[in-house]
Structures are given as structure tokens and as C-alpha cells.
Amino acid sequence: METGLMTDPVRDPVGDFIELDGVEKVFDVRKKTGFLRSERRQVRAVDSLSFTVARGEMVGYIGPHGAGKSTTIKMLTGIL
């Protein structure tokens, strides 16, 4: 029975399928502090993330709440 899954990742001679090197994402956040006042601050969602995924390689991406998993996936897919 054929599953279509590769047993060993294939190293692409041109490069990796996905390669991130030092990726960062910072959001500017405004917090309302009064009727007409607000404070601005920056929230670092992803800080210096680096990893590679070879063509055919299967990976899991786990971490605690607020670690930047969704932000990273959105950056990879072009949503952010």
C-alpha cells in the first residue's frame, strides 16, 4: 500500500524547502489610558527565529501560549 509519504527527507541541491534566519516581528500597540489619551508600546511577537525544513521533511511546531507560533505561520504564508 502506497501512502505517498517520503521516509527520508530529500536535501534539495538548490536549497532547503523552508529556511528562516533571524526572523522577527514587532507589533505597535496602543493602550487607551484616558478619554483622549493613549500609550504606545511595542510587543515583540517573534524574536530572532531561525530554522530550516528540507523538502519532504515533516515537522511539528509547538510551544506555550503567546510564544509566536501563529504569528510565525502567518509570516510564512504571507498573511503578515
C-alpha positions as CSV (number, residue, x, y, z in Angstrom):
1,M,0.0,0.0,0.0
2,E,1.4,3.4,-1.0
3,T,1.0,6.2,1.5
4,G,2.6,9.0,-0.6
5,L,4.8,9.9,2.4
6,M,8.6,10.0,2.0
7,T,10.6,8.1,4.6
8,D,13.7,10.2,4.3
9,P,13.8,14.0,3.7
10,V,15.4,14.8,0.3
11,R,18.0,17.5,0.5
12,D,17.4,19.9,-2.4
13,P,20.7,20.8,-4.1
14,V,19.4,24.3,-4.7
15,G,18.5,24.8,-1.0
16,D,16.0,24.0,1.8
17,F,12.3,24.0,1.2
18,I,11.8,26.5,4.1
19,E,14.7,28.5,5.6
20,L,14.3,31.2,8.2
21,D,17.2,33.1,9.5
22,G,16.8,35.7,12.3
23,V,13.1,36.4,11.6
24,E,11.5,39.0,13.9
25,K,8.0,40.6,14.2
26,V,7.2,43.6,16.3
27,F,3.7,45.0,16.7
28,D,3.0,48.6,17.7
29,V,0.2,48.5,20.3
30,R,-1.8,51.4,21.6
31,K,-3.4,51.2,25.0
32,K,-6.1,53.7,25.9
33,T,-5.2,55.3,29.3
34,G,-7.9,58.0,29.4
35,F,-10.7,59.7,27.5
36,L,-8.3,61.2,24.9
37,R,-5.1,59.7,25.9
38,S,-3.3,56.5,24.9
39,E,0.1,54.9,25.4
40,R,2.1,53.3,22.6
41,R,4.4,50.4,23.1
42,Q,6.0,47.7,21.0
43,V,5.3,44.0,21.6
44,R,7.9,41.6,20.2
45,A,5.9,38.5,19.0
46,V,8.8,36.7,17.3
47,D,12.5,37.3,18.2
48,S,15.4,36.1,16.1
49,L,13.8,32.8,14.9
50,S,15.9,30.5,12.7
51,F,15.2,27.1,11.4
52,T,15.2,25.0,8.1
53,V,12.8,22.4,6.7
54,A,14.1,20.1,4.0
55,R,11.8,19.1,1.1
56,G,9.8,16.0,2.3
57,E,10.6,16.5,5.9
58,M,7.7,16.5,8.4
59,V,7.9,18.8,11.4
60,G,5.8,19.8,14.4
61,Y,5.6,23.4,15.7
62,I,4.7,23.5,19.4
63,G,5.2,26.0,22.2
64,P,3.4,27.7,25.1
65,H,0.6,30.2,24.7
66,G,1.9,33.5,23.4
67,A,5.1,32.1,22.0
68,G,4.6,33.4,18.5
69,K,3.5,30.2,16.7
70,S,0.6,31.7,14.9
71,T,2.5,34.8,14.0
72,T,5.3,32.8,12.5
73,I,2.9,30.7,10.4
74,K,1.1,33.8,9.2
75,M,4.5,35.3,8.2
76,L,5.4,32.0,6.3
77,T,2.1,32.0,4.4
78,G,2.2,35.7,3.6
79,I,-0.8,36.8,5.7
80,L,1.6,39.1,7.8
